[in-house]
Amino acid sequence: MLVACTLLGGSPVSSEETVGARAPDAVSAGSTDTLQLGAIDPAVMEMLRINALPRDGMDPWRNGSSAAEIWQTASAQNLAVQQTETVRLGIETRAATGRVRVGEHVLAAVVNRNEVIRQRLTALVVDSFVNNEADALDKLSGANDRLRIDAPTDVATETLMARRARAAEEVQRTRSTVQARNLDAETVRIEARMQSDALDEAKSLDRAARLFGFDHSTELRRRELQTLEASGDAPDTVMVGQFRVSPQIAGPLSDLLAAAAAAEEPIIFGGWGYRSTEEQINLRDEHCGSTGFAIFDGPSPACAPPTARPLHSEHERGLAIDFTQDGAILSTASSGYTWLQENAATYGFFNLPSEPWHWSTTGH
């Protein structure tokens, strides 16, 4: 009669046999930077996001290219950081899912070991029953020899019972690990979904910023072409000294320059006269700002120095002069300005008070 404890169809159980490696510890619930990839500070991300939002009243025509450049820079920075964080969370999501699967495999192995121990205990019970039945038959036949060997069976039973208790603890511990990892994985998935929404917003803001700049440059070019078309053909002009002017004022200007040069203290004027509409546009860009509104619609006093809007300057008709004296633009402190104040009207020229250097046939 065999009395060794056996697995049904298997080999004997040794008291030194181990239950198996312990399941890995659970990952801290809620962690989304377990791989140490360098999560971006949420406060930094929120600040970049706020900077990428359009300001109230953003108007391409009034805010112009400089605002577009600032917005495009901010939106590009926000998009870059949102993309980086999205990639990181994608990796974290895959890692968390992997940890769950590993935990589930470990749990399955631990449960299987527990089942093996249960089956071995069952085999011990069956073996013990068979031994008891054999002893009973021996007594009935008058035999005095006992075939049952108690010690090995008792030892094996005690060993397996202890291992079954440890295996049950292992199952519970591993199941807790898997549950914790599932919570971790769900936390990462939720954050990844939120980050996906943030990335979509960043992409939308980046497109809006690009369109803002494109809209301004497109409208600026359209308005420029419209203005140049409205200006018509360039007027006829002639040279009077270094001044290009309309023939209408060529004679009076020549006489004025000669009279100033023949004054008791001779005054030699320099400067310029006719200016094309395109040059007027460029001058407004330089003096008034680069937005469409500043160039084409803003008031002249808002510029430094004051500069008339395109199509509204007497220079574009060749009927205005900007005077310089000794290479410097005329000011109220210039002797040339004083002389013009006393004599220019005689030749049909009048000053625009806000611009000491500017003289025209209308005073505009």
KOLSENU-579404 format. One record per residue (C-alpha): residue number from 0; x negated, y negated, z negated. Coordinates in nm, 4 decimals. Example, Ala and Ser with C-alpha at 12.3 -4.5 7.8 and 13.67 -1.06 7.14 Angstrom:
R    n         X         Y         Z
R    0   -1.2300    0.4500   -0.7800
R    1   -1.3670    0.1060   -0.7140
END
This chain:
R    n         X         Y         Z
R    0    0.0000    0.0000    0.0000
R    1   -0.1431   -0.3369    0.1015
R    2   -0.1281   -0.5916   -0.1772
R    3   -0.3308   -0.8728   -0.0188
R    4   -0.1263   -1.1835    0.0502
R    5   -0.1027   -1.2238    0.4244
R    6    0.0528   -1.4576    0.6727
R    7    0.2957   -1.2552    0.8770
R    8    0.0799   -1.1267    1.1603
R    9   -0.2122   -1.3428    1.0341
R   10   -0.5174   -1.3371    0.8118
R   11   -0.5513   -1.3471    0.4307
R   12   -0.5262   -1.6808    0.2500
R   13   -0.8407   -1.7935    0.0698
R   14   -0.8198   -1.9908   -0.2522
R   15   -1.0927   -2.2231   -0.1128
R   16   -0.8894   -2.3086    0.2014
R   17   -0.8084   -2.6809    0.2291
R   18   -0.4759   -2.8280    0.3222
R   19   -0.6377   -3.0648    0.5715
R   20   -0.7640   -3.4204    0.6051
R   21   -0.5546   -3.6861    0.4391
R   22   -0.3502   -3.9193    0.6555
R   23   -0.5013   -4.2635    0.7219
R   24   -0.3932   -4.5426    0.4914
R   25   -0.1077   -4.7601    0.6117
R   26   -0.1873   -5.0916    0.7775
R   27   -0.0790   -5.3943    0.5785
R   28    0.2775   -5.4706    0.6760
R   29    0.3214   -5.7952    0.8707
R   30   -0.0388   -5.8130    0.9918
R   31   -0.0771   -5.9347    1.3507
R   32   -0.4548   -5.9695    1.3631
R   33   -0.5629   -5.6184    1.2670
R   34   -0.8158   -5.6020    1.5513
R   35   -0.9862   -5.9245    1.4363
R   36   -0.9541   -6.0780    1.7836
R   37   -0.9247   -6.4244    1.6337
R   38   -0.5643   -6.5372    1.6000
R   39   -0.5196   -6.9054    1.6839
R   40   -0.4143   -7.1294    1.3967
R   41   -0.0350   -7.1794    1.4299
R   42   -0.0745   -7.5455    1.3277
R   43   -0.3194   -7.6013    1.6142
R   44   -0.0846   -7.4289    1.8579
R   45    0.2104   -7.6378    1.7429
R   46    0.0120   -7.9607    1.7789
R   47   -0.0906   -7.8678    2.1336
R   48    0.2710   -7.7836    2.2096
R   49    0.3943   -8.1183    2.0757
R   50    0.1333   -8.3030    2.2815
R   51    0.2532   -8.1186    2.5916
R   52    0.6145   -8.2317    2.5469
R   53    0.7165   -8.5280    2.7648
R   54    0.7531   -8.8576    2.5849
R   55    1.0929   -9.0237    2.5678
R   56    1.1593   -9.2428    2.8684
R   57    0.8857   -9.0909    3.0810
R   58    0.9356   -9.2479    3.4238
R   59    0.6876   -9.1745    3.7042
R   60    0.7355   -9.5177    3.8574
R   61    0.6728   -9.7070    3.5322
R   62    0.4343   -9.4671    3.3549
R   63    0.2320   -9.3798    3.6611
R   64   -0.0774   -9.1757    3.7331
R   65   -0.2606   -9.2443    3.4068
R   66    0.0310   -9.1071    3.2045
R   67    0.0521   -8.8146    3.4465
R   68   -0.3153   -8.7346    3.3945
R   69   -0.2772   -8.7448    3.0150
R   70    0.0318   -8.5251    3.0297
R   71   -0.1288   -8.2806    3.2725
R   72   -0.4334   -8.2478    3.0472
R   73   -0.2170   -8.1861    2.7398
R   74    0.0077   -7.9377    2.9198
R   75   -0.2916   -7.7510    3.0624
R   76   -0.4464   -7.7203    2.7151
R   77   -0.1185   -7.5940    2.5723
R   78   -0.0762   -7.3434    2.8554
R   79   -0.4300   -7.2108    2.8097
R   80   -0.3912   -7.1507    2.4364
R   81   -0.0456   -6.9939    2.4799
R   82   -0.1833   -6.7586    2.7446
R   83   -0.4728   -6.6618    2.5181
R   84   -0.2423   -6.5904    2.2248
R   85   -0.0061   -6.3935    2.4492
R   86   -0.2916   -6.1710    2.5660
R   87   -0.4074   -6.1177    2.2068
R   88   -0.0593   -6.0219    2.0880
R   89   -0.0212   -5.7889    2.3852
R   90   -0.3349   -5.6039    2.2759
R   91   -0.2133   -5.6037    1.9142
R   92    0.1233   -5.4610    2.0260
R   93   -0.0429   -5.1754    2.2110
R   94   -0.2715   -5.1093    1.9129
R   95    0.0218   -5.1101    1.6690
R   96    0.2144   -4.8698    1.8920
R   97   -0.0936   -4.6471    1.9057
R   98   -0.1233   -4.6483    1.5279
R   99    0.2402   -4.5413    1.4999
R  100    0.1847   -4.2528    1.7406
R  101   -0.1274   -4.1394    1.5562
R  102    0.0650   -4.1527    1.2293
R  103    0.3481   -3.9499    1.3800
R  104    0.1009   -3.6855    1.5003
R  105   -0.0584   -3.6731    1.1535
R  106    0.2866   -3.6419    0.9961
R  107    0.3739   -3.3574    1.2303
R  108    0.0497   -3.1790    1.1356
R  109    0.1137   -3.2252    0.7621
R  110    0.4727   -3.1006    0.7960
R  111    0.3418   -2.8023    0.9911
R  112    0.0899   -2.7216    0.7179
R  113    0.3691   -2.7419    0.4629
R  114    0.5728   -2.4979    0.6700
R  115    0.2754   -2.2595    0.6932
R  116    0.2434   -2.2612    0.3146
R  117    0.6180   -2.1962    0.2811
R  118    0.5930   -1.9002    0.5144
R  119    0.2956   -1.7614    0.3228
R  120    0.4877   -1.7905   -0.0025
R  121    0.7730   -1.6053    0.1639
R  122    0.5286   -1.3360    0.2688
R  123    0.4105   -1.3086   -0.0929
R  124    0.7680   -1.2616   -0.2139
R  125    0.8266   -0.9914    0.0442
R  126    0.4968   -0.8226   -0.0441
R  127    0.5799   -0.8313   -0.4147
R  128    0.9244   -0.6834   -0.3461
R  129    0.7713   -0.4029   -0.1406
R  130    0.5221   -0.3222   -0.4213
R  131    0.8010   -0.3122   -0.6800
R  132    1.0046   -0.0792   -0.4632
R  133    0.7045    0.1498   -0.4185
R  134    0.6506    0.1682   -0.7955
R  135    1.0163    0.2562   -0.8477
R  136    0.9951    0.5395   -0.5944
R  137    0.6782    0.6707   -0.7600
R  138    0.8554    0.6914   -1.0936
R  139    1.1460    0.8762   -0.9392
R  140    0.9059    1.1291   -0.7839
R  141    0.7242    1.1787   -1.1139
R  142    0.4017    1.0138   -0.9962
R  143    0.2143    0.8204   -1.2632
R  144   -0.0215    0.6178   -1.0434
R  145    0.0691    0.2477   -0.9973
R  146   -0.0034    0.1237   -0.6469
R  147    0.0862   -0.2404   -0.7324
R  148   -0.2077   -0.4721   -0.7988
R  149   -0.0778   -0.7797   -0.9866
R  150   -0.3827   -1.0017   -1.0152
R  151   -0.4442   -1.0858   -0.6460
R  152   -0.0759   -1.1556   -0.5833
R  153   -0.0421   -1.3756   -0.8916
R  154   -0.3543   -1.5723   -0.8007
R  155   -0.2444   -1.6196   -0.4417
R  156    0.1030   -1.7261   -0.5549
R  157   -0.0368   -1.9807   -0.7979
R  158   -0.2757   -2.1158   -0.5349
R  159   -0.0064   -2.1474   -0.2700
R  160    0.2402   -2.3097   -0.5110
R  161   -0.0212   -2.5739   -0.5991
R  162   -0.0967   -2.6297   -0.2353
R  163    0.2701   -2.6570   -0.1541
R  164    0.3072   -2.9297   -0.4165
R  165    0.0086   -3.1162   -0.2732
R  166    0.1424   -3.0680    0.0791
R  167    0.4775   -3.2142   -0.0228
R  168    0.2974   -3.5189   -0.1643
R  169    0.0961   -3.5404    0.1586
R  170    0.4151   -3.5325    0.3659
R  171    0.5681   -3.8123    0.1600
R  172    0.2494   -4.0201    0.1691
R  173    0.2100   -3.9764    0.5453
R  174    0.5786   -4.0499    0.6052
R  175    0.5350   -4.3755    0.4087
R  176    0.2315   -4.4567    0.6235
R  177    0.4297   -4.4041    0.9422
R  178    0.7157   -4.6171    0.8104
R  179    0.4739   -4.8973    0.7201
R  180    0.3128   -4.8750    1.0619
R  181    0.6534   -4.8891    1.2277
R  182    0.7259   -5.2087    1.0330
R  183    0.3878   -5.3489    1.1403
R  184    0.4578   -5.2598    1.5020
R  185    0.7999   -5.4225    1.4916
R  186    0.6500   -5.7371    1.3356
R  187    0.3953   -5.7585    1.6175
R  188    0.6646   -5.6935    1.8805
R  189    0.8817   -5.9714    1.7397
R  190    0.5911   -6.2159    1.7389
R  191    0.4957   -6.1063    2.0911
R  192    0.8513   -6.1751    2.2105
R  193    0.8457   -6.5189    2.0461
R  194    0.5061   -6.5824    2.2029
R  195    0.6464   -6.4848    2.5417
R  196    0.9095   -6.7570    2.4989
R  197    0.6356   -7.0055    2.4006
R  198    0.4381   -6.9099    2.7105
R  199    0.7440   -6.9599    2.9326
R  200    0.7918   -7.3054    2.7807
R  201    0.4223   -7.3875    2.8332
R  202    0.4471   -7.2863    3.1987
R  203    0.7575   -7.5004    3.2418
R  204    0.5882   -7.8016    3.0796
R  205    0.2808   -7.7550    3.2969
R  206    0.4952   -7.7495    3.6117
R  207    0.6835   -8.0586    3.4948
R  208    0.3575   -8.2448    3.4285
R  209    0.2238   -8.1571    3.7726
R  210    0.5477   -8.2641    3.9387
R  211    0.5420   -8.5868    3.7380
R  212    0.2029   -8.6785    3.8815
R  213    0.3022   -8.5609    4.2273
R  214    0.6251   -8.7631    4.2167
R  215    0.4373   -9.0780    4.1252
R  216    0.1722   -9.0453    4.3947
R  217    0.4364   -8.9558    4.6537
R  218    0.6608   -9.2496    4.5619
R  219    0.3605   -9.4813    4.5442
R  220    0.2574   -9.3863    4.8959
R  221    0.6159   -9.4178    5.0221
R  222    0.6520   -9.7639    4.8720
R  223    0.3163   -9.8711    5.0118
R  224    0.4122   -9.7608    5.3628
R  225    0.7504   -9.9275    5.3235
R  226    0.5846  -10.2515    5.2117
R  227    0.3279  -10.2483    5.4905
R  228    0.6061  -10.1900    5.7431
R  229    0.8057  -10.4800    5.5990
R  230    0.5023  -10.7079    5.6240
R  231    0.5095  -10.6762    6.0017
R  232    0.2237  -10.7743    6.2252
R  233   -0.0633  -10.9756    6.0825
R  234   -0.0152  -11.3506    6.1384
R  235   -0.2420  -11.5458    6.3695
R  236   -0.5412  -11.6831    6.1804
R  237   -0.8447  -11.8952    6.2541
R  238   -1.1721  -11.9534    6.0723
R  239   -1.2269  -12.2866    5.8959
R  240   -1.5780  -12.2612    5.7575
R  241   -1.5678  -11.9429    5.5520
R  242   -1.1894  -11.9525    5.5152
R  243   -0.9536  -11.7487    5.7345
R  244   -0.6206  -11.9326    5.7434
R  245   -0.3104  -11.9894    5.9518
R  246   -0.3565  -12.2399    6.2364
R  247   -0.0811  -12.4348    6.0622
R  248   -0.3190  -12.5466    5.7847
R  249   -0.6490  -12.5262    5.9726
R  250   -0.6663  -12.9029    6.0390
R  251   -0.5634  -13.0199    5.6910
R  252   -0.8018  -12.7708    5.5258
R  253   -1.0915  -12.8840    5.7441
R  254   -1.0238  -13.2443    5.6508
R  255   -1.0002  -13.1542    5.2774
R  256   -1.3310  -12.9677    5.2796
R  257   -1.5035  -13.2541    5.4617
R  258   -1.3641  -13.5133    5.2195
R  259   -1.4788  -13.3088    4.9157
R  260   -1.8274  -13.2710    5.0613
R  261   -1.8431  -13.6485    5.1262
R  262   -1.7312  -13.7446    4.7748
R  263   -1.9529  -13.9593    4.5560
R  264   -2.0504  -13.6372    4.3791
R  265   -2.0284  -13.3900    4.6687
R  266   -1.8242  -13.0790    4.6038
R  267   -1.8792  -12.7745    4.8198
R  268   -1.5863  -12.5358    4.7999
R  269   -1.6013  -12.1640    4.8671
R  270   -1.3321  -11.8984    4.8393
R  271   -1.0886  -11.7166    5.0629
R  272   -0.7625  -11.7715    5.2391
R  273   -0.5679  -11.5109    5.4347
R  274   -0.5209  -11.1753    5.2657
R  275   -0.3400  -10.8826    5.4244
R  276   -0.0530  -10.7114    5.2479
R  277   -0.2714  -10.4044    5.2051
R  278   -0.5369  -10.6177    5.0354
R  279   -0.2658  -10.7713    4.8172
R  280   -0.1574  -10.4213    4.7129
R  281   -0.5159  -10.3294    4.6236
R  282   -0.5560  -10.6523    4.4289
R  283   -0.2396  -10.5795    4.2303
R  284   -0.3738  -10.2320    4.1544
R  285   -0.6939  -10.3913    4.0228
R  286   -0.5348  -10.6768    3.8285
R  287   -0.1986  -10.5346    3.7186
R  288   -0.2322  -10.1595    3.6729
R  289   -0.2057   -9.8427    3.8736
R  290    0.1633   -9.7593    3.8241
R  291    0.4056   -9.8151    4.1062
R  292    0.5973  -10.0594    3.8921
R  293    0.2852  -10.2582    3.8033
R  294    0.1732  -10.2821    4.1658
R  295    0.5017  -10.3559    4.3405
R  296    0.7602  -10.4707    4.0849
R  297    0.5879  -10.6156    3.7766
R  298    0.5871  -10.9920    3.7198
R  299    0.2796  -11.1847    3.8248
R  300    0.2041  -11.3206    3.4720
R  301    0.1671  -10.9620    3.3473
R  302   -0.1497  -10.9294    3.5550
R  303   -0.4979  -11.0476    3.4613
R  304   -0.5486  -11.2731    3.6389
R  305   -0.1901  -11.3400    3.7529
R  306   -0.1384  -11.1926    4.0988
R  307    0.1678  -11.2235    4.3210
R  308    0.3610  -10.9151    4.4235
R  309    0.2995  -10.7769    4.7712
R  310    0.5127  -10.9620    5.0315
R  311    0.5413  -11.2565    4.7892
R  312    0.2022  -11.4202    4.8269
R  313    0.1317  -11.7220    5.0475
R  314   -0.2059  -11.5619    5.1147
R  315   -0.0314  -11.2989    5.3263
R  316    0.0878  -11.5801    5.5562
R  317   -0.2494  -11.7535    5.5622
R  318   -0.1003  -12.0580    5.3867
R  319   -0.2874  -12.0400    5.0552
R  320   -0.6472  -12.0875    4.9394
R  321   -0.8270  -11.9506    4.6338
R  322   -1.1118  -12.1939    4.5688
R  323   -1.4505  -12.1246    4.4118
R  324   -1.7192  -12.3753    4.3172
R  325   -2.0835  -12.2808    4.2851
R  326   -1.9848  -11.9135    4.3216
R  327   -1.7380  -11.9178    4.0296
R  328   -1.3617  -11.9169    4.0576
R  329   -1.2145  -12.2589    3.9884
R  330   -1.0984  -12.3400    3.6354
R  331   -0.9367  -12.6454    3.4802
R  332   -1.2808  -12.7457    3.3510
R  333   -1.4318  -12.7499    3.7029
R  334   -1.5080  -13.0834    3.8688
R  335   -1.3650  -12.9311    4.1867
R  336   -1.0325  -12.8777    4.0118
R  337   -1.0251  -13.2413    3.8984
R  338   -1.0996  -13.3606    4.2532
R  339   -0.8240  -13.1382    4.3974
R  340   -0.5757  -13.2647    4.1397
R  341   -0.6468  -13.6185    4.2614
R  342   -0.6740  -13.5569    4.6355
R  343   -0.5288  -13.2236    4.7549
R  344   -0.1721  -13.3492    4.7952
R  345   -0.2987  -13.5979    5.0561
R  346   -0.3805  -13.2978    5.2770
R  347   -0.0616  -13.1059    5.1964
R  348   -0.1959  -12.8684    4.9298
R  349   -0.0400  -12.8136    4.5895
R  350   -0.1509  -12.6165    4.2855
R  351    0.0133  -12.3217    4.1120
R  352   -0.0272  -12.4369    3.7462
R  353   -0.0896  -12.0893    3.6088
R  354   -0.3778  -12.0397    3.8547
R  355   -0.6177  -12.3391    3.8762
R  356   -0.7927  -12.1821    4.1744
R  357   -0.4788  -12.1235    4.3822
R  358   -0.3608  -12.3969    4.6230
R  359   -0.0991  -12.3671    4.8951
R  360    0.1366  -12.5691    5.1077
R  361    0.4243  -12.4874    4.8712
R  362    0.2523  -12.4668    4.5315
R  363    0.3550  -12.0993    4.5099
END
